[in-house]
C-alpha cells in the first residue's frame, strides 16, 4: 500500500495540474486563443508538448509490458518516425500554417471537397476515442492494482481533472502542463531503469546477455511474411503511421499552429520527433530489464506482463519514489488526454458546429467549444469503463491495430493531395468508397468471435478471407486510395488548384516570397 508521503506527492501533482488550468484561464477569451494560443508559446515548449502528447499511459505501461513479454518489434513503428519525417516536416508544417485556419481537415476540403473532409475528420474522431479509452483503462488498472482504489473511481477522477483543465485553460494550459510532465517523464523513466539495472546481479552486461539468450532483444522476425507480425510489417506500418500522425492528425497539426512562425513550428516539430523515439526506447528497455530481474527473483504466478512494472514499482522502490513514479504516470495520461480533448473540440467546432451554425459571434463558438470538451471527456470515460469490463492482456497490440483500422486511407488522400496535381475530387470520392468496402471486407473476414463455445469469423469467405496481419490493413487502405484515386481521377477533368495546396506550387510560391524578401 502507498504511504502518506506517496499520496501527498500524487495529490500535489494533481493540484499543480489544476493550477495550470487556472493560471491560463484569463487568456481564453476567444476560440483562437482557446485552440491556438495566438502564438504565445515558444518553440521549445511546443516541442516538449509534442513529446508529451505522444507519450501517455500506453508508453508508461504498454511498452514495459511488451518489452517484458517479447522483443522490441513494436518499437519499429516509432523508429520509422524520424526516418520519414526529417525529409518532409520542413514543408508539411509551413504548408498547413498557410492554408488552414484551425482544423487539419480544412485542407482536405480545399483540395478534394466536403466528402474528403468529413471522412478524414470522422476517422480522426474514431481513432481518438479508441485511444483515449485505452489510456484511461491502462492507468486505472495499474493504479487499482497498486492502491486497491476502484478502477471506475480512478477513471472518473482523472477524467474530471482533464476536463476541468481543458475547460479553464485551453491549449495554452495543455502545452505548459505538457512541459512539466515531460521533465517528470524523463526523470521517472531513467530513475526506474537505473534501479532495475543496479538490482540485477551482474548489472547491464547480465541484462543484455540474459535478454539476448531469451529472445528479448532485436526486432525480428525479419522474414517477408505479411500474415504475422514481422519487422517488415512494422516498418511499412511505421512509415505510414509517421505521415499520418505528423501530417494528418489534428492533435499534432494544432501544435504547428500555436507557434509564432514557420521556423519556430519546424524547430518544435523536430524537437518533438527526436525526443519521442528515445523515450519509447527507454520504456521498452525497462521491460527488457524487468524480464532479466525476474529471472533472478521469484515473481507471483498471478502477475502478468501488464502488471509486472506496477508490481516492481510497489515492491522494490522506496517510499516517496513510488509516489513520484505514480504521479508521473498519472501526469502522462492527463497530458495525452488533455491534448486529445482539445483537438477533438477543435475539430467539432471547425468541421461541424460552424458548418451548421455559420456567422455566429465568437463567444458562442467559445461556449460550444467548452461544451464539446465536456461531452468528449464524458464519452472517453464511458469508453474507459467498457475497456475495464472487457479487459485485455495485449493492449499495446490492440491500440496499434485499432489505429491501423481507423486510419482508413487518410494518408493516401493526403499524399495524393500534396504530391499530385492530377488527383481530383471525383477520383478521391470513388477511392474513399472503395477503401471503405475493402476495409470492411478485410476486417470482417479476419476477425474471430466466440459464441456459445464456438469460434467463427464475422464473415467467412473461406479461401478469400483476409489473412494478412491487421496492421497491414491500414497500409493497404492507403495504397488502395492512392491507386484507385489517381486512376479514377484520369476520367475527370484536371482540377484548378490554389498553388499552396500541393508541394510543387507551394515550393514555387515559397521561392517567389524569398525573392521578394518575404519571410514567415
Secondary structure per residue as TSV (DSSP state, phi and psi in degrees):
chain	resnum	aa	ss	phi	psi
A	1	X	-	360.0	154.9
A	2	X	-	-76.0	148.9
A	3	X	-	-85.0	171.3
A	4	X	H	-61.8	-38.1
A	5	X	H	-62.0	-43.1
A	6	X	H	-61.9	-46.8
A	7	X	H	-61.8	-37.3
A	8	X	H	-62.3	-41.2
A	9	X	H	-65.1	-43.6
A	10	X	H	-62.8	-45.2
A	11	X	H	-62.9	-38.5
A	12	X	H	-62.0	-42.0
A	13	X	H	-66.2	-39.7
A	14	X	H	-64.2	-37.9
A	15	X	H	-67.6	-38.8
A	16	X	H	-62.1	-39.4
A	17	X	H	-59.1	-47.0
A	18	X	H	-65.4	-32.5
A	19	X	H	-60.0	-41.1
A	20	X	H	-60.7	-38.0
A	21	X	H	-63.3	-44.2
A	22	X	H	-69.6	-37.8
A	23	X	H	-59.4	-38.0
A	24	X	T	-107.4	9.3
A	25	X	G	-63.0	-35.8
A	26	X	G	-67.1	-19.2
A	27	X	G	-85.0	-10.5
A	28	X	-	-90.7	72.4
A	29	X	-	-109.2	0.8
A	30	X	S	-151.4	161.7
A	31	X	H	-65.2	-32.9
A	32	X	H	-62.4	-45.4
A	33	X	H	-67.2	-38.6
A	34	X	H	-66.2	-36.1
A	35	X	H	-106.4	-20.7
A	36	X	H	-132.8	-1.0
A	37	X	G	61.7	12.3
A	38	X	G	51.2	36.8
A	39	X	G	69.1	23.5
A	40	X	-	-85.1	-5.1
A	41	X	S	-104.4	129.4
A	42	X	-	-69.4	159.4
A	43	X	H	-64.3	-37.0
A	44	X	H	-64.4	-35.5
A	45	X	H	-69.8	-37.8
A	46	X	H	-65.0	-39.1
A	47	X	H	-60.9	-44.3
A	48	X	H	-64.2	-34.8
A	49	X	H	-66.7	-40.8
A	50	X	H	-60.4	-42.0
A	51	X	H	-59.5	-52.7
A	52	X	H	-64.8	-32.7
A	53	X	H	-62.8	-37.5
A	54	X	H	-90.8	-9.8
A	55	X	-	-108.7	116.0
A	56	X	S	-136.1	-161.4
A	57	X	H	-62.1	-24.7
A	58	X	I	-61.0	-41.7
A	59	X	I	-72.4	-46.7
A	60	X	I	-64.2	-33.4
A	61	X	I	-116.6	-38.7
A	62	X	I	-67.3	-43.2
A	63	X	I	-68.2	-45.7
A	64	X	H	-59.6	-37.7
A	65	X	H	-62.7	-42.0
A	66	X	H	-69.8	-41.2
A	67	X	H	-64.0	-31.2
A	68	X	H	-72.3	-41.7
A	69	X	H	-88.3	-27.2
A	70	X	S	-140.4	-168.9
A	71	X	-	-86.6	-157.6
A	72	X	S	-98.7	24.1
A	73	X	G	-62.0	-34.9
A	74	X	G	-73.7	-8.6
A	75	X	G	-78.6	-18.2
A	76	X	H	-58.5	-39.0
A	77	X	H	-56.5	-46.3
A	78	X	H	-68.1	-34.6
A	79	X	H	-66.0	-23.9
A	80	X	H	-76.9	-18.1
A	81	X	H	-58.6	-55.2
A	82	X	H	-66.1	-32.9
A	83	X	H	-59.8	-43.7
A	84	X	H	-77.5	-43.1
A	85	X	H	-84.6	-23.5
A	86	X	T	-61.9	-23.4
A	87	X	T	-94.8	-6.6
A	88	X	T	-124.7	-24.4
A	89	X	H	-65.1	-25.1
A	90	X	H	-67.3	-19.8
A	91	X	H	-113.4	-24.5
A	92	X	H	-63.9	-43.5
A	93	X	H	-63.0	-56.9
A	94	X	H	-65.9	-28.4
A	95	X	H	-62.7	-47.6
A	96	X	H	-62.9	-42.3
A	97	X	H	-63.1	-22.7
A	98	X	H	-89.7	-31.8
A	99	X	H	-108.1	-11.7
A	100	X	-	-119.6	159.6
A	101	X	S	-90.6	-58.3
A	102	X	S	-139.8	-46.7
A	103	X	-	-83.2	131.7
A	104	X	T	-55.7	-36.0
A	105	X	H	-80.2	-3.3
A	106	X	H	-63.1	-35.1
A	107	X	H	-61.0	-43.0
A	108	X	H	-63.6	-35.4
A	109	X	H	-69.1	-45.7
A	110	X	H	-62.5	-32.6
A	111	X	H	-87.4	-38.9
A	112	X	H	-132.9	2.3
A	113	X	-	99.8	177.9
A	114	X	H	-62.2	-40.4
A	115	X	H	-60.4	-43.6
A	116	X	H	-64.2	-37.9
A	117	X	H	-64.8	-48.0
A	118	X	H	-73.1	-33.7
A	119	X	H	-62.1	-47.1
A	120	X	H	-69.3	-37.3
A	121	X	H	-71.4	-36.8
A	122	X	H	-65.4	-41.0
A	123	X	H	-60.6	-40.2
A	124	X	H	-62.0	-45.6
A	125	X	H	-60.9	-44.0
A	126	X	H	-62.5	-43.5
A	127	X	H	-62.1	-43.4
A	128	X	H	-63.4	-46.4
A	129	X	H	-65.7	-39.3
A	130	X	H	-64.9	-40.3
A	131	X	H	-69.2	-40.3
A	132	X	H	-65.7	-39.3
A	133	X	H	-61.9	-38.3
A	134	X	H	-64.1	-44.7
A	135	X	H	-60.5	-48.1
A	136	X	H	-63.2	-40.2
A	137	X	H	-61.1	-51.0
A	138	X	H	-58.8	-46.2
A	139	X	H	-62.5	-46.6
A	140	X	H	-63.9	-43.5
A	141	X	H	-65.3	-43.1
A	142	X	H	-64.5	-49.5
A	143	X	H	-65.6	-36.1
A	144	X	H	-64.3	-39.9
A	145	X	H	-68.1	-24.7
A	146	X	H	-90.8	-29.6
A	147	X	H	-119.8	-10.7
A	148	X	-	65.4	15.0
A	149	X	-	-79.0	140.6
A	150	X	-	-57.8	134.1
A	151	X	H	-59.7	-36.0
A	152	X	H	-67.3	-37.3
A	153	X	H	-66.6	-37.5
A	154	X	H	-62.4	-47.4
A	155	X	H	-60.1	-42.5
A	156	X	H	-65.7	-45.2
A	157	X	H	-68.6	-49.3
A	158	X	H	-63.8	-43.9
A	159	X	H	-60.6	-39.7
A	160	X	H	-66.1	-40.6
A	161	X	H	-62.4	-41.8
A	162	X	H	-61.0	-45.2
A	163	X	H	-62.9	-43.8
A	164	X	H	-62.5	-45.0
A	165	X	H	-59.0	-44.3
A	166	X	H	-68.3	-41.5
A	167	X	H	-61.2	-39.3
A	168	X	H	-83.2	-52.9
A	169	X	H	-102.5	-10.5
A	170	X	H	62.7	-159.0
A	171	X	H	-65.4	-30.4
A	172	X	H	-64.5	-44.3
A	173	X	H	-63.8	-40.3
A	174	X	H	-60.5	-45.4
A	175	X	H	-65.2	-46.2
A	176	X	H	-70.8	-29.9
A	177	X	H	-66.3	-37.0
A	178	X	H	-60.7	-40.0
A	179	X	H	-60.8	-48.1
A	180	X	H	-59.0	-44.9
A	181	X	H	-69.7	-33.2
A	182	X	H	-59.9	-43.8
A	183	X	H	-67.1	-39.1
A	184	X	H	-62.9	-38.1
A	185	X	H	-64.0	-49.6
A	186	X	H	-59.3	-47.6
A	187	X	H	-62.3	-44.8
A	188	X	H	-67.9	-40.9
A	189	X	H	-64.9	-46.8
A	190	X	H	-64.9	-41.3
A	191	X	H	-60.5	-47.2
A	192	X	H	-62.1	-44.8
A	193	X	H	-63.1	-42.6
A	194	X	H	-63.3	-42.7
A	195	X	H	-61.3	-43.6
A	196	X	H	-63.6	-47.8
A	197	X	H	-61.3	-43.7
A	198	X	H	-72.5	-16.3
A	199	X	H	-85.9	-17.0
A	200	X	S	-81.3	130.8
A	201	X	T	-66.8	113.8
A	202	X	T	107.8	-11.3
A	203	X	H	66.6	-152.5
A	204	X	H	-59.8	-43.6
A	205	X	H	-57.0	-38.8
A	206	X	H	-69.4	-38.2
A	207	X	H	-57.1	-47.6
A	208	X	H	-65.9	-42.8
A	209	X	H	-63.5	-51.1
A	210	X	H	-66.8	-41.1
A	211	X	H	-62.7	-42.2
A	212	X	H	-65.1	-42.7
A	213	X	H	-66.6	-23.8
A	214	X	T	-107.7	19.9
A	215	X	T	69.1	28.6
A	216	X	-	-102.8	7.1
A	217	X	S	-120.5	167.3
A	218	X	S	86.0	174.5
A	219	X	-	-122.7	17.9
A	220	X	-	-79.6	178.5
A	221	X	-	-71.1	153.6
A	222	X	-	-106.4	6.5
A	223	X	S	-75.4	160.8
A	224	X	-	-88.5	79.6
A	225	X	-	-134.9	109.7
A	226	X	T	-85.1	-0.7
A	227	X	T	-86.2	-12.3
A	228	X	S	-137.1	174.1
A	229	X	-	-76.9	109.3
A	230	X	-	-127.7	171.4
A	231	X	H	-57.8	-42.6
A	232	X	H	-63.5	-44.0
A	233	X	H	-59.3	-46.8
A	234	X	H	-69.5	-35.3
A	235	X	H	-67.3	-45.4
A	236	X	H	-64.2	-45.6
A	237	X	H	-59.9	-39.5
A	238	X	H	-64.5	-36.3
A	239	X	H	-63.5	-44.4
A	240	X	H	-71.5	-34.8
A	241	X	H	-60.5	-42.4
A	242	X	H	-61.2	-46.0
A	243	X	H	-66.4	-40.8
A	244	X	H	-66.3	-46.0
A	245	X	H	-69.0	-44.7
A	246	X	H	-95.6	-8.4
A	247	X	H	-115.0	-17.4
A	248	X	H	-137.5	-1.2
A	249	X	-	-92.9	123.8
A	250	X	H	-58.3	-37.2
A	251	X	H	-58.3	-38.8
A	252	X	H	-84.8	-46.3
A	253	X	H	-58.8	-35.7
A	254	X	H	-61.4	-31.7
A	255	X	H	-65.8	-36.9
A	256	X	H	-58.4	-37.3
A	257	X	H	-74.7	-19.7
A	258	X	H	-80.2	-14.0
A	259	X	S	-72.9	158.6
A	260	X	S	-77.2	-26.3
A	261	X	S	-152.2	169.6
A	262	X	H	-60.1	-44.2
A	263	X	H	-62.7	-41.0
A	264	X	H	-62.9	-41.9
A	265	X	H	-65.1	-39.7
A	266	X	H	-65.9	-44.3
A	267	X	H	-59.4	-42.9
A	268	X	H	-62.5	-42.4
A	269	X	H	-62.8	-45.8
A	270	X	H	-62.7	-41.2
A	271	X	H	-62.1	-46.9
A	272	X	H	-61.6	-43.0
A	273	X	H	-63.2	-46.7
A	274	X	H	-74.5	-22.4
A	275	X	H	-85.8	-29.1
A	276	X	H	-65.6	-44.8
A	277	X	H	-61.9	-45.2
A	278	X	H	-59.2	-35.8
A	279	X	H	-68.6	-45.5
A	280	X	H	-56.1	-45.5
A	281	X	H	-64.2	-40.4
A	282	X	H	-58.1	-48.1
A	283	X	H	-75.5	-28.6
A	284	X	H	-66.1	-40.9
A	285	X	H	-70.7	-28.0
A	286	X	H	-57.5	-43.3
A	287	X	H	-62.9	-40.6
A	288	X	H	-61.0	-45.7
A	289	X	H	-65.3	-35.6
A	290	X	H	-64.9	-37.1
A	291	X	H	-59.7	-45.3
A	292	X	H	-66.8	-42.6
A	293	X	H	-58.7	-42.9
A	294	X	H	-86.6	3.1
A	295	X	H	-82.4	-20.2
A	296	X	H	-97.2	-18.4
A	297	X	S	-122.1	147.9
A	298	X	-	-69.4	140.2
A	299	X	-	-123.2	129.5
A	300	X	-	-55.0	145.1
A	301	X	T	-63.6	-26.2
A	302	X	T	-86.3	5.9
A	303	X	-	-95.5	110.3
A	304	X	-	-90.8	177.1
A	305	X	H	-55.1	-39.7
A	306	X	H	-68.7	-18.0
A	307	X	H	-103.8	-6.0
A	308	X	H	-64.1	-48.7
A	309	X	H	-64.4	-48.1
A	310	X	H	-57.8	-38.8
A	311	X	H	-62.6	-43.0
A	312	X	H	-62.6	-43.9
A	313	X	H	-58.4	-44.4
A	314	X	H	-76.2	-26.4
A	315	X	H	-104.7	-19.4
A	316	X	H	-117.5	-16.6
A	317	X	S	-95.0	147.3
A	318	X	-	-75.2	163.2
A	319	X	T	-56.1	139.9
A	320	X	T	94.8	-50.2
A	321	X	H	-67.1	-38.9
A	322	X	H	-58.7	-46.6
A	323	X	H	-60.9	-39.8
A	324	X	H	-65.0	-43.7
A	325	X	H	-63.9	-45.1
A	326	X	H	-65.9	-37.7
A	327	X	H	-62.7	-39.7
A	328	X	H	-65.2	-38.3
A	329	X	H	-63.8	-45.7
A	330	X	H	-64.2	-42.5
A	331	X	H	-63.3	-37.9
A	332	X	H	-60.5	-43.5
A	333	X	H	-65.7	-43.8
A	334	X	H	-61.2	-44.3
A	335	X	H	-65.3	-46.9
A	336	X	H	-61.4	-45.5
A	337	X	H	-71.7	-32.3
A	338	X	H	-62.6	-44.0
A	339	X	H	-63.0	-41.3
A	340	X	H	-62.1	-44.1
A	341	X	H	-62.9	-45.1
A	342	X	H	-62.8	-41.9
A	343	X	H	-69.9	-36.2
A	344	X	H	-62.7	-42.2
A	345	X	H	-65.0	-38.4
A	346	X	H	-61.6	-44.8
A	347	X	H	-65.4	-41.2
A	348	X	I	-60.2	-41.9
A	349	X	I	-71.0	-51.8
A	350	X	I	-73.5	-39.7
A	351	X	I	-90.5	-19.2
A	352	X	I	-128.2	-59.5
A	353	X	I	-60.7	-45.9
A	354	X	H	-68.1	-25.2
A	355	X	H	-72.0	-38.8
A	356	X	H	-84.4	-27.2
A	357	X	S	-129.9	70.4
A	358	X	T	-74.0	161.2
A	359	X	T	60.5	31.7
A	360	X	-	-91.8	162.6
A	361	X	-	-69.8	155.3
A	362	X	H	-64.0	-32.3
A	363	X	H	-60.7	-35.9
A	364	X	H	-65.5	-42.0
A	365	X	H	-64.1	-36.7
A	366	X	H	-65.8	-42.8
A	367	X	H	-62.7	-42.9
A	368	X	H	-63.3	-35.9
A	369	X	H	-60.8	-43.5
A	370	X	H	-67.8	-37.3
A	371	X	H	-62.3	-39.6
A	372	X	H	-66.8	-36.9
A	373	X	H	-59.7	-47.1
A	374	X	H	-63.8	-45.2
A	375	X	H	-64.8	-44.2
A	376	X	H	-62.9	-37.0
A	377	X	H	-63.3	-43.0
A	378	X	H	-64.2	-44.0
A	379	X	H	-60.8	-42.4
A	380	X	H	-61.2	-42.4
A	381	X	H	-63.6	-39.6
A	382	X	H	-64.1	-39.6
A	383	X	H	-65.1	-39.7
A	384	X	H	-58.7	-41.2
A	385	X	H	-60.4	-42.6
A	386	X	H	-62.5	-43.2
A	387	X	H	-61.5	-38.3
A	388	X	H	-62.3	-41.5
A	389	X	H	-64.2	-40.5
A	390	X	H	-78.1	-43.5
A	391	X	-	72.5	162.1
A	392	X	-	-165.9	141.1
A	393	X	S	-104.7	-3.6
A	394	X	-	-136.2	60.7
A	395	X	H	-68.4	-32.6
A	396	X	H	-66.2	-42.5
A	397	X	H	-63.8	-37.2
A	398	X	H	-65.4	-44.8
A	399	X	H	-66.2	-36.4
A	400	X	H	-65.4	-39.2
A	401	X	H	-66.2	-45.8
A	402	X	H	-59.4	-40.6
A	403	X	H	-62.6	-40.9
A	404	X	H	-64.7	-41.6
A	405	X	H	-68.2	-46.1
A	406	X	H	-80.1	-0.6
A	407	X	H	-66.2	-35.7
A	408	X	T	52.7	34.1
A	409	X	T	77.2	11.8
A	410	X	H	-61.8	-39.2
A	411	X	H	-63.1	-37.6
A	412	X	H	-61.2	-43.1
A	413	X	H	-61.6	-45.3
A	414	X	H	-62.1	-46.7
A	415	X	H	-66.1	-39.0
A	416	X	H	-64.5	-38.8
A	417	X	H	-67.8	-40.0
A	418	X	H	-77.3	-43.0
A	419	X	H	-106.5	-3.6
A	420	X	-	-126.5	143.1
A	421	X	S	-94.0	-18.0
A	422	X	S	-81.6	-30.0
A	423	X	-	-62.2	136.3
A	424	X	-	-132.6	176.3
A	425	X	H	-58.7	-47.8
A	426	X	H	-61.8	-43.3
A	427	X	H	-63.5	-42.0
A	428	X	H	-67.8	-39.9
A	429	X	H	-59.9	-42.7
A	430	X	H	-63.1	-43.2
A	431	X	H	-63.0	-40.0
A	432	X	H	-64.1	-42.2
A	433	X	H	-62.7	-44.3
A	434	X	H	-62.5	-40.3
A	435	X	H	-63.1	-43.1
A	436	X	H	-61.6	-44.1
A	437	X	H	-63.8	-42.5
A	438	X	H	-64.1	-44.9
A	439	X	H	-62.1	-42.4
A	440	X	H	-61.9	-45.8
A	441	X	H	-59.7	-49.7
A	442	X	H	-64.7	-41.7
A	443	X	H	-68.3	-46.3
A	444	X	H	-67.2	-36.9
A	445	X	H	-86.5	-1.7
A	446	X	H	-119.5	-1.0
A	447	X	-	-104.7	120.4
A	448	X	E	-98.1	143.2
A	449	X	E	-130.1	158.7
A	450	X	E	-112.6	131.6
A	451	X	E	-143.5	119.5
A	452	X	T	54.6	41.9
A	453	X	T	82.7	-4.3
A	454	X	E	-107.8	141.9
A	455	X	E	-109.4	130.4
A	456	X	E	-152.3	161.6
A	457	X	E	-76.2	150.2
A	458	X	S	-59.2	-36.1
A	459	X	S	-142.7	117.7
A	460	X	-	-108.4	110.6
A	461	X	-	-108.6	19.7
A	462	X	G	65.1	-125.7
A	463	X	G	-68.5	-10.4
A	464	X	G	-96.3	7.9
A	465	X	S	-65.4	153.0
A	466	X	-	-76.2	118.7
A	467	X	-	-110.3	-7.4
A	468	X	S	-76.2	162.5
A	469	X	-	-61.1	145.7
A	470	X	T	-64.7	-23.4
A	471	X	H	-68.0	-21.9
A	472	X	H	-76.5	-16.9
A	473	X	H	-60.3	-44.2
A	474	X	H	-60.8	-40.9
A	475	X	H	-62.9	-49.4
A	476	X	H	-62.6	-35.7
A	477	X	H	-63.0	-38.6
A	478	X	H	-66.6	-42.5
A	479	X	H	-66.3	-36.6
A	480	X	H	-60.3	-45.9
A	481	X	H	-63.9	-42.9
A	482	X	H	-62.4	-49.4
A	483	X	H	-68.0	-53.4
A	484	X	H	-66.4	-41.2
A	485	X	H	-62.0	-43.2
A	486	X	H	-70.0	-46.1
A	487	X	H	-64.3	-42.7
A	488	X	H	-65.4	-32.1
A	489	X	H	-64.8	-26.4
A	490	X	T	-66.1	-19.0
A	491	X	T	-89.0	0.8
A	492	X	S	-128.5	159.8
A	493	X	-	-59.7	148.5
A	494	X	-	-66.8	132.6
A	495	X	-	-75.8	154.9
A	496	X	-	-94.2	117.8
A	497	X	-	-115.1	147.9
A	498	X	-	-67.3	124.1
A	499	X	G	-55.4	-26.5
A	500	X	G	-72.6	-7.5
A	501	X	G	-89.3	-9.3
A	502	X	S	-137.2	158.0
A	503	X	H	-58.8	-48.8
A	504	X	H	-62.7	-42.9
A	505	X	H	-67.4	-40.9
A	506	X	H	-62.8	-42.1
A	507	X	H	-64.8	-39.9
A	508	X	H	-64.7	-45.2
A	509	X	H	-64.6	-35.7
A	510	X	H	-63.0	-42.1
A	511	X	H	-65.1	-41.1
A	512	X	H	-65.0	-38.6
A	513	X	H	-62.3	-40.1
A	514	X	H	-67.1	-37.7
A	515	X	H	-64.9	-30.5
A	516	X	T	-85.5	-3.6
A	517	X	T	80.9	21.7
A	518	X	-	-95.9	119.8
A	519	X	-	-117.5	147.2
A	520	X	-	-84.7	360.0
